[in-house]
Amino acid sequence: MQSLIGTGVALITPFKEDFSIDIDALKRIINFSIDGGVEYLVVLGTTAENATLSQEEKELIIQTVIEVNAGRLPLVLGVGGNNTLKVVEELKTRDLSSFVAILSVSPYYNKPTQEGIYQHFKAVSEASPIPVILYNVPGRTASNMLPTTVIRLANDFENIIAIKEAAGDMVQAMQLLKNKPKDFLVISGDDMIALPIVLAGGSGVISVIGQGFPKEFSEMIRLGLNRKVDDAYRSQYILSDCIDMIFEQGNPAGIKEVFRILGIAENVVRLPLVTVDESLASRLSVFVKNIDKNA
């Protein structure tokens, strides 16, 4: 799908000091990302602190993003979990007409076998009325969806059209790129190796840092897609310190601190997450205030 080539951003959920959703800040973040030139928005991914949101809050976020986006960019919705029947039920009952695809994480905690992962996504594929992006993130799920399983799913189900690959393993990403069907998209789920994956044949990234620095990061990915390697790596090395910093004390605490520095949203996270410490906040502040000088 051409609409999923480039930079997608996994939107945070901004909270007020009382931990309620800050709708005005969410609107600012959406417009900031769009104005910065990203290609699409991902709603209710891990970065949204999805696990701590009520069903009513999720519905509020979905409707807010749809309304504020107003058809400007393609939207992807996170629909996943470790209860296959529950995921299937949501796919069968939710109105997905505003979305171009779902992003569905490999089942976490249960630690299924590769056959279990295959059967889970077989059920997801058969239930989904729109295309499916697989999401492999072993650091959070405690199981790695192997390239052989991904390729099997890609070949067996026409609506499984991409993978967000976040194993942090360049060799594994290259195996996917080497063996995938022609039109299947390999999308980086790791900001730090997004550019190398693009240069190896990947289609882009679903990014965290991209919503904090949408102009700089999305341009870097476009340079990579256009094979302007030296210019792309110049941008990579400017952003690399900040990429490390925003994940140093957990996601999305780092990127929320960037938004606080930018004056877009408060840095409030829900337990069990906590905000970044003063040292990291200070280092992020120095980076944000100096990025234009480094560009």
Secondary structure by P-SEA (a helix, b strand, c coil): ccccccbbbbbbbbbccccccaaaaaaaaaaaaaaaccccccccccccccccccaaaaaaaaaaaaaaacccbbbbbbbccccaaaaaaaaaccccccccbbbbcccccccccaaaaaaaaaaaaaaccbbbbbbbbcccccccccaaaaaaaaaccccccccccccccaaaaaaaaaccccccccccccccaaaaaaaacccccccccccccaaaaaaaaaaaaacaaaaaaaaaaaaaaaaaaaaccccaaaaaaaaaaacccccccccccccccaaaaaaaaaaaacccccc
